[in-house]
């Protein structure tokens, strides 16, 4: 048993009293039974700026070519293994929440030019080199990577400095603002002090 996106949208319209095609914030999270697959019904959400589909059983993304206004995409607590097919929202997407999935690679994010917030805690990122794939995202300010294999064997402080070595422009790591001392350490300034 599963819920389709079309059914979830209808259910949301019934409980919220809103028309999905006109709504700016659509909540399809925690469906019972869960949504297993994203489908084209999502592309009817033409005014949607915030789409919440977390806590389902979704395993892959689909093109979101109808969602020209999407700014926040919340897909946490699903079974997604790969970030892909976000080209259609590359110019509008500002926040991508995908914690508690099975993501091992940061491919698929490079074209998201307006991305400011990236939450990928508790995934399967195993190498620090994956963070280098985000170097071109000049607006990226707030990241969550805690709970990934890359943090294993490091203190919280060591992990934060390592994140800064790869993403020197971020302002917030794992929920805490970056301190000047951490920035200096990431640049290698601690040896001089």
Secondary structure, 3 states (H helix, E strand, C coil): CCECHHHHHHHHHHHHCCCCCCCCEEECCCCCCCECCCCHHHHHCCCCCEEECCCCCCCCCCCCCCCCCCCEEECCCCCCCCCCCCHHHCCCCCEEECCCCCCCCCCCCCCCCCCCEEECCCCCCCCCHHHHCCCCCCCCCEEECCCCHHHCCCCHHHHHHHHHHHCCCCCEECCEECCHHHHHHHCCHHHCC
